[in-house]
Amino acid sequence: MPEHHAWHQIRELNRRVTDLGEPFALTDELRALLRGTASEVAITPGEVAQALQDDASAAALLKEIAKRIRVGSRRLSRALTEANKRREEGDLEGARAPLQELLEREVVPFYRELAQLELDALDALDAP
């Protein structure tokens, strides 16, 4: 499970760099943060090593990590909302569909795990 404090740091740093135009300077602490969170959002070690060679590519890595966190969170939220709506309507098979679609597209392991847990819960409701 990801360390939510680190994800918050990524989102805040990305906001400052991308939205506010603050300068980006790669430090050892920032390298460690990017390396750790990149693995949590399914960015390969090779991609990370290459990106950590200079400030510009590290800033692009920061942006990609933040994007995967943000987009995956929204995708998961929409899928859970739709699944719950359909479950409340008594349509368990229909409730599975948005979660299965999410699993086909989502790369962030944490979000995939949450969707799978929800699917497992639906299966338990449907079991005799």
C-alpha positions, 0 to 999 in steps of 0.5 A: 500500500502506498504511503499517502504522505509521499503521494501528497508530497508528489501532488503538492510538488507537482502543483508548485512546479507545474501550476505555480512555475516554481523552479525544479531542482533535483536533490537526493531527497527528491530523487528518493521520493520520485524513485519510491513513488514511481514504483508505486504507480508502475513506472519501471526502474529503468525509466526512473533511472533514465529520468533522474539524469537531469532536472528536466527529465526528473520534472517530467517524471514528477508530472507523470507520477502525479498524473497517474495518481490523479487519473487513477484516483478519478477512474477508481472513484467513478468505477466504485460509484457506478458499481455501488449504484448498480449493486443498490439496484440489485444488479450484481453483474452490472456492478462488476462491469465498471470494476472489470473495465477499470482493471483492464485499464488501470496501471497503479497497483494500489487502485487495482487492488482496491477494485479487486477487493470490491469485485471480491466483495460482490462475488461474496454477495453473489455466493450461495 
